[in-house]
């Protein structure tokens, strides 16, 4: 068989006639034009808003609201005295400040640091933090260290 560009055609069964949608009932594809519905749902770009329940009162309105969020709350990164002991031994440092904690990836630069009094303090430690519990401050100073507030 001699093959020329003008005699090339697709293989048998590779092509199909286009479905002519919405061209009357006689075509078999009239009426809803294979979309299944009439109206907005049959149009391109249709979508239902998230959470829409078809007119039923939506879940976020049916459930009761409880409590409140205090906009003035201050979140602290908390360190106990026992943790301070571990930090001073591990990093061989007696001065613990926000910069020191950030440098050693124990806190981020935006954290506010609070020292709490749980555990024992075995060495003299000088601490610079945003807040202290009463017991923590007394323990640090009783061991001969300094508890400075930033």
N, C-alpha and C positions, 0 to 999 in steps of 0.2 A: 504494500500500500504506500503510495507516495503521499507525503505530508507537506502541505503548504499552509502558510499563515491564513489564507482566506478560507481554508477548509477546516480549521480548528473549531471544535465545539466541546462543551462540557460532557463528561461521561453520562451514560444513561442513568437517570434517577438522581443526579446531583443537583438539579435545579427544580424548583416548584413554582407554580403559578401563585402570584400574590393574592392573599385573602382580601376581597373587597368588602370592608366592614362598613356597616351603616348605609347600605345602598338599597334599602327596602326589604320588606318581609320575604319576598320571593327569593332573595339571594340566600336565605338561611342565616344571614348575619345582620338582620335589621333589628328594630326594636331597641334593645339595650346595647347592641353592637358589641357583644361578647364581654361587656364590662361588668355584667351581673346586676347593676343597679342603674337607676336614673338619678339625675340631680348631681349634687356636689361630689358624691363618691365616685361617679363615673368620669369626672374631669381630671385632667393632669394637675399635679401639685396639691391634691387634696390631702389634708392630714388633720387628725383630731388632736386638740390640745392635750398636753400631758396631764394626767389626773382627771380628765373629763369622764364622767360616768353616765353619760346619756341623759342628763337632767336630774338624776338622783343626787341628793345632797352628797358632795364628795367627802371622802374619808377625813381629810384635814379639817373639815368643818363639823363632822359628826363627833370627833374625839374631843374630850375636854382638855383645856389648857391648864397646866399646873406650874407653880413656882415662878421664878423670875431669874434673870441673869444680872448680877451686880456689875455694873459697868466700871465701878471704881475698885474692883478687886485687884490686889497685887499678887501675882504668882511668883513664888520664890523657888530657886533651885536649892534644895535642902542638903546640908552636910551635917552628920552627927560627929561628936567628939571622937568616937572610935574610927570614923572614916578619916578624920584629920590626922590621927596617929598613923594610920596606914599610909596616907599620902606623904607625910613627912619622912617616914622610914623608906618608902619606895623611891621617892625622888631626892632624898637626902637634903631636905630643905626645912628650915625652921620658920621661914616667912611664907605665909600663904595669903595670896590676894587674888582678886579677880583676874588680873593679867597672868598670874602664875597658873591659875586653873584653866584659862583659855589656851595658853601656850601648850599645856599638857593635855588638851582636849578633854577636860573634865567638865567644862561648862562652855557656853557660847558667850560672845561679847555682850549680848543684849540681856543675859540672865541677871536677875537680882539674887544675891547669895544670902542665905540665912543659916546660921549655925545653931544646931539644937544640942541639948545636953545628954543624949543617950550614949552610954558606953564610957570607957575610961580614957583618960588622956595621960600617956606615959612619958611625954617629953615636953620641954618648953617650946611653945609655938606662938609666933606673932601672927595674928590674923587680922585681915582687913576685909570686912563684909558689910552688906547693907543692913543686916539685922541679926540680933542674937536673942536666944531665949535667956531668961534670967539665970538659970542653972549653968548654961554654957559659959556665959560671961564670967560668972563667979569662979568656975572651975579653971578656965584659962588663966585668970589673974592669980588664982591661988597657987598654980604651978609655976608662976613667975613670968608668964607670957603677957602679951598685950592684945587686947580686943578693941581694935579701932573700928569705928563706924565710918563708912564711905559717905 
